[in-house]
Amino acid sequence: MPNISLHFEKSIAYLVFSKDGDNAGVLGARTLAELSERLDELSCHAVDGLIVFPYFIGSDLAELATANPKESSQLIATGQSIFNRISDMEFPTVAAINGPCIGGGFELALACDWRIGSNESDTEISLPEVSQGILPAWGGTTRLPELLGLPDSLPVLLSSQSYSVERAREKGLIDEISHIEQLADRALDFIDKGKRHHTHNPIVHNQAVATLTKKQFLKELQKRKTEHTASIEAALEVAVTSIGRTRVQSQQAELEALQSLLKLPTTRNLLRFSANKRSHQLSIRPHGFNHAAVIGASPNGCDIAGILSLAEIQTILREDSIETLAQAMQTISDSFSTSVKASRISQIQSDRSLDRIHPAESPVSLLRSDLVIVTSADEKSPSEINPKAIIATHSAALPISPNSQYFENPERHLGLHFPNFLPNCPVVEVIRTDFTSTESLNAITALVHSIGKIPVIVHDSPGFVISRLLISYLSAASDLFKNGADPEDIDDAMLEFGMTIGPLHLIDLIGLQTVLEHAKILHQAFPDRIPIPETVVELLSAGNQGSNTGSGFFVYDTPFPAVNAEVIGFQTGTDDTPKNTAEILSGIIIREAELCLAEGLVATREEIDLLMVLGTGFPPFRSTSLHLR
């Protein structure tokens, strides 16, 4: 089945990339070959303009990860040549974006004269390549500075940030936002504008200013220097040197930089992980849920109710206390407002989603609810529920299987863990018991996919996978401190290793009480490997709760947290910080991951890899299934 269609209306050509099909949404050698054929067809017609409807979740990373140098060079050169054909057309070209336009897909859009985006919620624009260990090499690193100017293009190129259509317009990545019904008509209006001609102020758009800009970015980069910054440095160098160069010279520099990056083991690791992550994001099926109930208006309950309502599910939020319910609704409203300000959702989406949440103080019938989520593993499910409903127990560490005894249909019972140890965690553990049916698992994984998160099915066990990996790591870091290691040295070692946050700061961020509760559950299950962190117990006894209350391992009364003087008194050893601290602590995570895999908690090494990286902050440029020997 073709992924690209070409048709003509009057004197305008329309190039449409399919949203369906085996290779839809992924830009690789097959799609490039098909695009070349369509452009050959186009060259046989006299037209006044071309409108391209791109739909891409990104480039074919698996293809690039396994390509040899000759194959990767050919792939990049081919893409550059094809996109240049679009850029060099004598008539105006417009990219009409409705849906994701990511990576190589946006490089294709950059080759067009004009770009407009629909106001649909799934319209997304991003150049994520540097986070994948590479750089935009199909002309993107050359064309973006030409479009925006170097200073404005570098944050886009180097951050891998994803932009909503509103933010994309603010950044200059698109020229206009259109209602989906008017997208094609507005594209025709832009055809009437003719070819685009880039002009820049020569006072700021020159090699001298570019060199100064490069120095400023490198200075910032040195503050977080780790092995995975190679792609950022390469993209920066190519973008800076593109000023004053010809397109041929700059695109050759893109190709050479990519070839150099592909020789690095860290790049191969990042590409494999990114391809693995994407493969788990693609299996999207209808979930079939229309009505849900969330039992318990805890912080987790608020988060879950908000997520379900954004998925257009009518949601009852059940709580005994009217005061708690009122506070919960305010929390959800504030969360939506934050998302609106960040352009993650629109005001209309916020208002409609809030209207879908129905707070209930007194017991209410749940017979219409086809999904009931109990927000604590030590709570029982309500008695009057739809017999066909799926019952999900939310838990971060406590096993859920004991709850199955309370259900007439235990095959419809499972667990959910929305990890909140790290900000904006994109993965969700779907917990299966010995009784959970495949139908129930399929329905819930489809729901998780529909809310933009990645489901991983995990067999019920204390701590599941994420909490088990993370708490074992945090407990080990606490023990290193207890034996005399410097807390800042411990955190710095792991930051240099590539973790997103140091372990002792992370304990403070999660909250000492939460860490201790999880550690007790895991220590009971694995007493020989996972200790109860004594320093956390002592800090709690002394009134330290973590960053939310101002103190834990560190104090947070200034913009730059300092070591809590009180915690030093809890050290019982005099050991120096081990020189191999990073090896010791990362080894704890890898060891537990190997054990989780051996115990059958997940089906594949790739799933463990996802949970390691997305759930604990393990650096993806180090993490591949090769770690799990």
PLY file of the C-alpha trace (Angstrom):
ply
format ascii 1.0
element vertex 629
property float x
property float y
property float z
element edge 628
property int vertex1
property int vertex2
end_header
0.00 0.00 0.00
1.49 3.39 -1.00
2.29 5.74 1.85
2.29 8.85 -0.34
-0.40 9.99 -2.75
-0.08 12.69 -5.40
-3.08 14.33 -6.98
-3.84 17.55 -8.82
-6.62 20.08 -8.55
-6.54 22.69 -11.25
-2.91 23.90 -11.29
-2.01 22.83 -7.74
-0.31 19.56 -6.75
-1.15 17.86 -3.45
1.34 15.49 -1.85
-0.27 13.58 1.03
1.55 11.28 3.45
-0.66 8.51 4.81
-1.45 8.09 8.49
-2.07 4.37 7.97
-0.01 1.52 6.60
3.03 -0.52 7.58
5.54 2.26 7.13
3.29 5.27 7.78
4.68 8.06 9.90
8.28 6.84 9.77
10.73 8.48 7.38
13.35 6.06 6.16
14.79 4.63 2.96
11.47 3.15 1.76
9.54 6.38 2.26
12.31 8.44 0.64
12.28 6.15 -2.40
8.52 6.52 -2.71
8.78 10.30 -2.27
11.35 10.43 -5.05
8.94 8.56 -7.35
6.12 10.99 -6.55
8.41 13.96 -7.29
9.34 12.34 -10.61
5.62 12.15 -11.41
5.19 15.76 -10.37
7.96 16.89 -12.71
5.89 15.69 -15.65
3.12 18.19 -14.89
2.94 21.95 -15.19
1.76 23.29 -11.84
1.66 26.63 -10.03
2.24 25.29 -6.53
2.73 22.26 -4.29
0.96 21.63 -0.98
2.49 18.91 1.18
0.54 17.24 3.99
3.28 15.64 6.14
2.55 13.13 8.90
5.67 11.90 10.65
6.49 10.69 14.13
10.15 10.82 13.13
12.92 9.17 11.16
13.54 5.42 11.02
15.94 5.20 13.96
16.21 1.41 13.89
17.35 1.60 10.27
19.98 4.20 11.13
21.15 2.32 14.23
21.93 -0.82 12.23
23.29 0.84 9.08
26.95 0.54 8.19
28.85 3.76 7.28
28.20 3.38 3.55
24.48 2.75 4.08
24.03 5.65 6.51
25.93 8.01 4.21
23.73 6.99 1.29
20.58 7.40 3.38
21.48 10.94 4.44
22.69 12.02 0.99
19.50 10.69 -0.58
17.29 12.56 1.89
19.21 15.79 1.39
18.93 15.48 -2.38
15.18 14.81 -2.31
14.43 17.64 0.11
16.58 19.96 -2.01
14.39 19.10 -4.99
11.40 20.42 -3.06
13.29 23.51 -1.90
14.48 24.29 -5.44
11.12 24.05 -7.15
10.37 27.12 -9.24
6.83 27.37 -7.84
5.87 28.01 -4.19
5.54 25.10 -1.77
3.53 24.90 1.46
3.63 22.32 4.25
0.13 21.96 5.72
0.73 20.24 9.05
-2.08 18.32 10.74
-0.71 15.89 13.30
2.85 15.10 14.35
5.64 16.58 12.23
8.73 15.35 14.00
12.39 14.90 13.15
12.93 14.21 9.46
9.28 15.10 8.88
9.87 18.65 10.00
13.10 18.78 7.99
10.90 18.07 4.98
8.55 20.88 6.06
11.56 23.22 6.38
12.36 22.52 2.74
9.01 24.10 1.82
8.60 27.86 1.42
5.76 28.15 3.94
4.40 26.15 6.87
0.96 26.30 8.44
-0.37 24.11 11.24
-3.85 22.97 12.17
-5.23 23.74 15.60
-5.90 20.06 16.28
-4.53 18.89 19.64
-2.23 16.26 18.09
-0.37 18.78 15.90
3.17 18.67 17.23
6.47 19.96 15.88
9.89 18.87 17.05
13.50 18.26 16.06
14.44 15.64 18.68
17.60 14.39 16.97
20.21 15.58 19.48
18.42 13.70 22.27
18.74 10.62 20.05
22.51 11.08 19.73
22.47 12.54 16.21
21.59 15.85 14.53
19.11 16.96 11.86
21.11 15.97 8.78
18.53 16.11 5.99
19.12 19.83 5.72
17.45 20.80 9.02
20.59 22.08 10.75
21.28 24.20 7.67
17.77 25.51 7.00
16.61 26.40 10.52
19.26 29.12 11.08
18.39 30.43 7.62
14.73 30.64 8.64
15.01 32.01 12.18
18.51 33.41 12.41
21.18 31.61 14.43
20.37 32.84 17.98
16.68 31.86 17.72
17.35 28.58 15.93
19.84 27.12 18.42
17.40 26.61 21.32
15.16 24.64 18.95
18.01 22.59 17.47
19.76 21.84 20.75
16.87 21.29 23.18
14.90 18.54 21.36
11.81 20.25 22.75
8.38 19.42 21.39
6.20 22.38 20.42
2.44 22.72 20.29
1.10 24.59 17.30
0.80 27.79 19.36
4.37 27.61 20.61
5.60 26.69 17.12
4.07 29.86 15.74
5.61 31.94 18.54
9.02 30.46 17.69
8.59 31.14 13.98
8.59 27.43 13.08
5.25 27.86 11.31
3.73 30.90 9.69
0.10 30.51 10.68
-2.41 28.43 12.65
-5.54 27.32 10.83
-8.72 25.43 11.71
-8.52 21.97 10.23
-11.52 22.67 7.95
-9.70 25.66 6.46
-6.20 24.18 6.29
-6.19 23.44 2.56
-7.74 26.81 1.70
-5.20 28.69 3.81
-2.43 26.70 2.11
-3.71 27.98 -1.22
-3.52 31.54 0.13
0.14 30.97 0.94
0.74 29.62 -2.57
-0.41 33.04 -3.75
2.42 34.64 -1.72
4.95 33.10 -4.09
8.43 31.84 -3.28
9.90 32.78 0.07
13.09 34.82 0.21
15.03 34.83 3.49
16.58 38.10 4.60
18.62 38.68 7.75
20.19 41.71 9.32
23.87 41.47 8.27
24.88 43.19 11.52
23.86 40.12 13.53
23.80 37.42 10.83
27.50 37.03 10.20
30.32 34.70 11.15
31.73 36.97 13.87
28.42 37.09 15.75
27.94 33.37 15.09
31.30 32.60 16.70
30.38 34.67 19.76
27.01 32.90 20.00
28.79 29.56 19.83
31.07 30.51 22.73
28.06 31.43 24.86
26.30 28.13 24.17
29.49 26.13 24.78
29.92 27.86 28.12
26.45 26.73 29.16
27.12 23.26 27.79
30.24 22.82 29.89
28.13 23.11 33.04
26.45 19.80 32.21
29.25 18.07 30.33
28.65 14.34 29.93
29.33 11.88 27.14
25.94 12.42 25.54
26.59 16.09 24.73
28.52 15.06 21.59
25.41 15.44 19.43
24.68 18.89 20.86
28.24 20.02 20.17
28.06 18.64 16.63
24.74 20.36 15.85
26.05 23.61 17.32
29.19 23.46 15.18
27.32 22.74 11.95
24.69 25.42 12.61
27.31 28.06 13.44
29.50 27.30 10.45
26.46 27.29 8.12
26.47 31.08 8.36
28.28 32.28 5.27
28.56 28.82 3.72
26.79 27.51 0.66
24.04 24.95 1.11
26.24 22.27 -0.44
29.03 22.97 2.07
26.71 23.07 5.07
24.85 19.89 4.17
28.14 18.11 3.61
29.08 19.20 7.14
25.77 17.73 8.39
26.59 14.40 6.76
30.15 14.30 8.07
29.04 15.22 11.59
26.44 12.46 11.57
28.98 9.91 10.37
31.31 10.88 13.22
28.50 10.57 15.78
27.47 7.13 14.50
30.93 5.83 15.40
30.25 6.51 19.11
28.82 3.70 21.29
26.73 6.30 23.12
25.03 7.27 19.84
24.21 3.66 19.01
22.76 3.24 22.54
20.61 6.35 22.18
19.35 5.31 18.75
18.46 1.82 19.95
16.68 3.17 23.00
14.79 5.82 20.99
13.69 3.20 18.46
12.63 0.91 21.32
10.63 3.70 22.95
8.91 4.59 19.69
7.95 0.98 18.98
6.09 0.91 22.30
4.25 4.13 21.42
2.82 2.93 18.10
0.33 0.20 19.11
-2.76 2.35 19.58
-6.19 0.68 19.70
-9.62 2.00 20.79
-9.93 1.49 24.54
-13.74 1.42 24.80
-14.06 3.29 28.11
-16.75 5.98 28.37
-17.37 6.25 32.10
-14.89 5.81 34.94
-14.76 6.23 38.70
-11.72 7.17 40.76
-11.98 6.16 44.40
-9.92 8.47 46.60
-9.04 12.14 45.98
-5.40 11.78 46.96
-2.76 13.57 44.87
-2.57 10.41 42.74
-6.36 10.37 42.50
-6.38 13.98 41.28
-3.75 13.20 38.65
-5.63 10.13 37.41
-9.01 11.88 37.31
-7.45 14.69 35.30
-5.83 12.25 32.88
-9.09 10.36 32.30
-11.11 13.53 31.74
-8.58 14.78 29.19
-9.10 11.43 27.43
-12.78 12.45 27.12
-13.97 9.94 29.74
-16.76 11.00 32.11
-15.16 10.53 35.53
-16.61 10.29 39.04
-14.14 11.37 41.74
-15.24 9.71 44.97
-14.08 10.87 48.42
-15.70 10.83 51.89
-14.75 14.41 52.81
-16.35 17.37 51.04
-13.37 19.53 52.03
-10.96 17.07 50.45
-13.09 16.95 47.31
-13.14 20.74 47.02
-9.37 20.88 47.43
-8.97 18.09 44.85
-11.06 19.91 42.25
-9.00 23.05 42.83
-5.80 21.04 42.40
-7.04 19.60 39.10
-8.16 23.05 37.90
-4.75 24.52 38.77
-3.02 21.67 36.93
-5.11 22.31 33.81
-4.38 26.04 34.01
-0.66 25.30 34.11
-1.01 23.10 31.03
-2.92 25.85 29.21
-0.21 28.41 30.01
2.42 25.98 28.70
0.34 25.45 25.52
0.06 21.73 26.22
-3.75 21.94 26.05
-6.17 24.64 24.96
-8.52 26.57 27.24
-11.46 24.80 25.61
-9.91 21.41 26.38
-9.33 22.51 29.97
-12.91 23.70 30.46
-14.48 20.64 28.86
-12.23 18.23 30.76
-13.03 19.88 34.08
-16.75 19.51 33.27
-16.24 15.76 32.79
-15.15 15.30 36.43
-18.03 14.71 38.81
-17.06 14.97 42.50
-19.11 12.73 44.79
-19.01 12.81 48.59
-21.69 10.28 49.39
-21.70 6.74 47.97
-23.01 6.81 44.42
-23.89 4.10 41.98
-21.00 3.02 39.80
-23.08 0.73 37.60
-22.39 2.92 34.55
-18.64 2.97 35.14
-16.76 0.53 32.89
-13.51 1.38 34.69
-13.04 1.80 38.44
-9.65 2.91 39.75
-8.94 2.52 43.45
-6.11 4.90 44.30
-4.60 2.94 47.20
-3.64 -0.72 47.36
-4.87 -0.99 50.95
-8.40 0.15 50.00
-11.10 -2.26 48.91
-13.21 -1.63 45.85
-16.80 -0.36 46.30
-19.38 -3.10 46.39
-21.98 -1.74 43.94
-20.19 -1.69 40.62
-20.76 -2.76 37.06
-19.99 -6.53 36.93
-18.32 -6.00 33.56
-16.13 -3.13 34.78
-12.38 -3.42 34.94
-11.09 -2.73 38.45
-7.63 -1.17 38.64
-5.76 -0.73 41.90
-3.21 2.07 41.86
-0.05 1.17 43.76
3.58 2.20 43.68
5.05 -0.71 45.61
2.46 -2.74 47.53
1.42 -5.93 45.68
-2.17 -5.92 44.45
-2.86 -9.66 44.18
-4.32 -9.92 47.72
-7.11 -7.58 46.61
-8.25 -9.98 43.89
-9.97 -12.17 46.49
-12.62 -9.47 46.97
-13.83 -9.59 43.36
-16.35 -11.91 41.78
-14.42 -11.62 38.52
-10.71 -11.48 39.44
-9.80 -11.73 35.76
-11.02 -8.12 35.46
-8.70 -6.90 38.21
-5.25 -5.45 37.57
-2.95 -2.72 38.85
-1.71 0.61 37.61
1.37 2.55 38.63
1.69 6.10 37.32
5.23 6.84 38.56
5.72 10.36 39.88
9.27 9.98 41.18
10.52 12.00 38.19
8.68 14.93 36.56
6.45 14.09 33.57
7.28 10.39 33.58
5.90 9.01 30.27
5.70 5.33 31.25
2.95 3.48 33.16
3.31 0.05 34.74
0.25 -2.11 34.07
0.28 -4.78 36.77
-1.09 -8.22 35.99
-1.96 -10.81 38.60
-2.17 -14.56 38.03
-5.87 -14.07 37.27
-5.84 -10.98 35.02
-7.26 -11.70 31.56
-5.63 -10.72 28.30
-8.78 -8.76 27.38
-8.45 -6.61 30.50
-4.77 -5.97 29.85
-5.44 -5.03 26.23
-8.16 -2.56 27.20
-5.99 -0.83 29.80
-2.87 -0.67 27.61
-5.03 0.90 24.88
-6.25 3.48 27.39
-2.69 4.28 28.51
-1.64 4.71 24.87
-4.59 7.05 24.25
-3.42 9.43 27.00
0.01 9.71 25.42
1.88 7.42 27.79
3.75 4.15 27.29
2.29 1.05 28.97
4.55 -1.76 30.10
2.92 -4.91 31.48
4.59 -6.04 34.71
3.78 -9.12 36.80
2.66 -8.37 40.34
5.56 -8.34 42.77
6.70 -6.03 45.61
7.81 -2.73 44.07
6.95 -4.02 40.57
9.96 -2.85 38.50
10.36 0.92 38.77
10.05 1.24 42.54
12.24 -1.82 43.02
15.03 -0.42 40.85
14.76 3.08 42.22
14.44 2.33 45.94
17.31 -0.16 45.86
19.46 2.54 44.24
18.37 5.27 46.67
18.89 3.02 49.68
22.40 2.20 48.48
23.17 5.91 48.05
21.89 6.59 51.57
24.14 3.81 52.90
27.17 5.30 51.12
26.44 8.57 52.89
25.96 6.78 56.22
29.43 5.29 55.88
31.04 8.71 55.47
30.72 9.70 51.80
30.15 13.36 51.03
26.52 13.93 49.92
27.42 16.42 47.20
30.10 14.07 45.86
27.57 11.24 45.68
25.10 13.34 43.72
27.77 14.85 41.48
29.08 11.39 40.59
25.65 10.29 39.41
24.99 13.55 37.55
28.26 13.11 35.71
27.24 9.53 34.97
24.15 10.98 33.31
21.32 10.58 35.82
18.78 13.39 35.60
19.05 14.16 39.33
21.40 13.06 42.12
20.07 10.25 44.37
20.08 12.19 47.65
18.35 15.16 46.06
15.88 12.69 44.57
15.10 11.25 48.01
14.30 14.80 49.15
12.19 15.44 46.05
10.13 12.25 46.39
9.73 12.82 50.13
11.49 10.92 52.90
8.29 9.35 54.21
7.38 7.95 50.79
10.89 6.56 50.28
10.80 4.92 53.72
7.38 3.36 53.17
8.47 1.86 49.85
11.78 0.71 51.36
9.98 -1.15 54.14
7.86 -3.04 51.62
10.90 -3.96 49.55
13.08 -4.81 52.55
10.44 -7.24 53.74
10.45 -8.93 50.33
14.22 -8.75 49.69
15.92 -8.38 53.10
19.34 -9.48 51.84
19.54 -6.86 49.08
17.39 -3.85 49.88
18.02 -2.30 53.29
15.92 0.22 55.13
17.87 3.50 54.77
18.78 4.37 58.37
19.63 7.98 57.59
16.15 8.53 56.14
14.65 7.18 59.38
16.84 9.50 61.45
16.06 12.53 59.30
12.34 11.89 59.65
12.67 11.51 63.41
14.39 14.91 63.48
11.50 16.52 61.58
12.98 16.58 58.08
10.48 15.57 55.40
12.21 16.54 52.16
12.27 19.46 49.74
8.54 20.22 50.11
9.01 21.14 53.77
12.41 22.74 53.32
14.91 20.14 54.47
16.11 16.60 54.03
19.63 15.62 53.04
19.79 19.21 51.83
18.15 22.45 52.95
16.07 24.41 50.46
15.77 27.89 51.97
17.99 29.44 49.28
18.03 29.17 45.46
21.01 26.80 45.74
20.33 23.89 48.14
23.09 23.25 50.67
23.94 20.14 52.67
21.81 19.92 55.78
24.24 20.37 58.69
22.03 18.17 60.85
22.40 15.19 58.53
26.19 15.10 58.92
25.66 14.10 62.54
23.92 10.92 61.38
27.03 9.55 59.67
28.56 6.60 61.51
31.52 5.92 59.21
34.53 7.89 58.08
34.99 6.43 54.61
35.84 8.77 51.76
33.47 8.93 48.81
34.41 5.94 46.63
36.06 6.89 43.36
33.79 4.37 41.63
30.59 5.71 43.19
28.85 5.86 39.81
29.82 2.27 39.05
28.58 1.09 42.45
25.21 2.82 42.33
24.45 2.25 38.64
25.40 -1.38 39.20
22.62 -1.64 41.80
20.02 -0.60 39.19
21.43 -2.96 36.56
21.58 -5.87 39.04
17.95 -5.45 40.05
16.94 -5.08 36.40
18.64 -8.37 35.59
16.82 -10.05 38.48
13.44 -8.60 37.43
13.99 -10.00 33.96
15.09 -13.39 35.29
12.00 -13.55 37.54
9.74 -12.91 34.55
8.31 -9.61 35.76
8.42 -8.33 32.18
8.51 -10.15 28.87
11.53 -8.61 27.16
14.85 -6.89 27.74
13.55 -3.90 25.77
10.76 -3.39 28.32
13.25 -3.43 31.19
15.28 -0.86 29.28
12.25 1.44 29.01
11.49 1.15 32.71
15.13 1.76 33.67
15.42 4.93 31.62
11.95 6.45 31.83
11.19 5.38 35.40
14.48 5.91 37.20
16.31 8.48 35.05
19.02 6.03 34.00
20.89 7.70 31.11
19.69 6.32 27.77
23.09 6.85 26.15
24.39 4.18 28.52
21.31 2.00 28.63
20.69 -0.73 26.10
19.54 -4.29 26.51
23.25 -5.19 26.20
23.59 -4.10 29.84
21.41 -7.04 30.82
23.80 -9.87 30.30
0 1
1 2
2 3
3 4
4 5
5 6
6 7
7 8
8 9
9 10
10 11
11 12
12 13
13 14
14 15
15 16
16 17
17 18
18 19
19 20
20 21
21 22
22 23
23 24
24 25
25 26
26 27
27 28
28 29
29 30
30 31
31 32
32 33
33 34
34 35
35 36
36 37
37 38
38 39
39 40
40 41
41 42
42 43
43 44
44 45
45 46
46 47
47 48
48 49
49 50
50 51
51 52
52 53
53 54
54 55
55 56
56 57
57 58
58 59
59 60
60 61
61 62
62 63
63 64
64 65
65 66
66 67
67 68
68 69
69 70
70 71
71 72
72 73
73 74
74 75
75 76
76 77
77 78
78 79
79 80
80 81
81 82
82 83
83 84
84 85
85 86
86 87
87 88
88 89
89 90
90 91
91 92
92 93
93 94
94 95
95 96
96 97
97 98
98 99
99 100
100 101
101 102
102 103
103 104
104 105
105 106
106 107
107 108
108 109
109 110
110 111
111 112
112 113
113 114
114 115
115 116
116 117
117 118
118 119
119 120
120 121
121 122
122 123
123 124
124 125
125 126
126 127
127 128
128 129
129 130
130 131
131 132
132 133
133 134
134 135
135 136
136 137
137 138
138 139
139 140
140 141
141 142
142 143
143 144
144 145
145 146
146 147
147 148
148 149
149 150
150 151
151 152
152 153
153 154
154 155
155 156
156 157
157 158
158 159
159 160
160 161
161 162
162 163
163 164
164 165
165 166
166 167
167 168
168 169
169 170
170 171
171 172
172 173
173 174
174 175
175 176
176 177
177 178
178 179
179 180
180 181
181 182
182 183
183 184
184 185
185 186
186 187
187 188
188 189
189 190
190 191
191 192
192 193
193 194
194 195
195 196
196 197
197 198
198 199
199 200
200 201
201 202
202 203
203 204
204 205
205 206
206 207
207 208
208 209
209 210
210 211
211 212
212 213
213 214
214 215
215 216
216 217
217 218
218 219
219 220
220 221
221 222
222 223
223 224
224 225
225 226
226 227
227 228
228 229
229 230
230 231
231 232
232 233
233 234
234 235
235 236
236 237
237 238
238 239
239 240
240 241
241 242
242 243
243 244
244 245
245 246
246 247
247 248
248 249
249 250
250 251
251 252
252 253
253 254
254 255
255 256
256 257
257 258
258 259
259 260
260 261
261 262
262 263
263 264
264 265
265 266
266 267
267 268
268 269
269 270
270 271
271 272
272 273
273 274
274 275
275 276
276 277
277 278
278 279
279 280
280 281
281 282
282 283
283 284
284 285
285 286
286 287
287 288
288 289
289 290
290 291
291 292
292 293
293 294
294 295
295 296
296 297
297 298
298 299
299 300
300 301
301 302
302 303
303 304
304 305
305 306
306 307
307 308
308 309
309 310
310 311
311 312
312 313
313 314
314 315
315 316
316 317
317 318
318 319
319 320
320 321
321 322
322 323
323 324
324 325
325 326
326 327
327 328
328 329
329 330
330 331
331 332
332 333
333 334
334 335
335 336
336 337
337 338
338 339
339 340
340 341
341 342
342 343
343 344
344 345
345 346
346 347
347 348
348 349
349 350
350 351
351 352
352 353
353 354
354 355
355 356
356 357
357 358
358 359
359 360
360 361
361 362
362 363
363 364
364 365
365 366
366 367
367 368
368 369
369 370
370 371
371 372
372 373
373 374
374 375
375 376
376 377
377 378
378 379
379 380
380 381
381 382
382 383
383 384
384 385
385 386
386 387
387 388
388 389
389 390
390 391
391 392
392 393
393 394
394 395
395 396
396 397
397 398
398 399
399 400
400 401
401 402
402 403
403 404
404 405
405 406
406 407
407 408
408 409
409 410
410 411
411 412
412 413
413 414
414 415
415 416
416 417
417 418
418 419
419 420
420 421
421 422
422 423
423 424
424 425
425 426
426 427
427 428
428 429
429 430
430 431
431 432
432 433
433 434
434 435
435 436
436 437
437 438
438 439
439 440
440 441
441 442
442 443
443 444
444 445
445 446
446 447
447 448
448 449
449 450
450 451
451 452
452 453
453 454
454 455
455 456
456 457
457 458
458 459
459 460
460 461
461 462
462 463
463 464
464 465
465 466
466 467
467 468
468 469
469 470
470 471
471 472
472 473
473 474
474 475
475 476
476 477
477 478
478 479
479 480
480 481
481 482
482 483
483 484
484 485
485 486
486 487
487 488
488 489
489 490
490 491
491 492
492 493
493 494
494 495
495 496
496 497
497 498
498 499
499 500
500 501
501 502
502 503
503 504
504 505
505 506
506 507
507 508
508 509
509 510
510 511
511 512
512 513
513 514
514 515
515 516
516 517
517 518
518 519
519 520
520 521
521 522
522 523
523 524
524 525
525 526
526 527
527 528
528 529
529 530
530 531
531 532
532 533
533 534
534 535
535 536
536 537
537 538
538 539
539 540
540 541
541 542
542 543
543 544
544 545
545 546
546 547
547 548
548 549
549 550
550 551
551 552
552 553
553 554
554 555
555 556
556 557
557 558
558 559
559 560
560 561
561 562
562 563
563 564
564 565
565 566
566 567
567 568
568 569
569 570
570 571
571 572
572 573
573 574
574 575
575 576
576 577
577 578
578 579
579 580
580 581
581 582
582 583
583 584
584 585
585 586
586 587
587 588
588 589
589 590
590 591
591 592
592 593
593 594
594 595
595 596
596 597
597 598
598 599
599 600
600 601
601 602
602 603
603 604
604 605
605 606
606 607
607 608
608 609
609 610
610 611
611 612
612 613
613 614
614 615
615 616
616 617
617 618
618 619
619 620
620 621
621 622
622 623
623 624
624 625
625 626
626 627
627 628
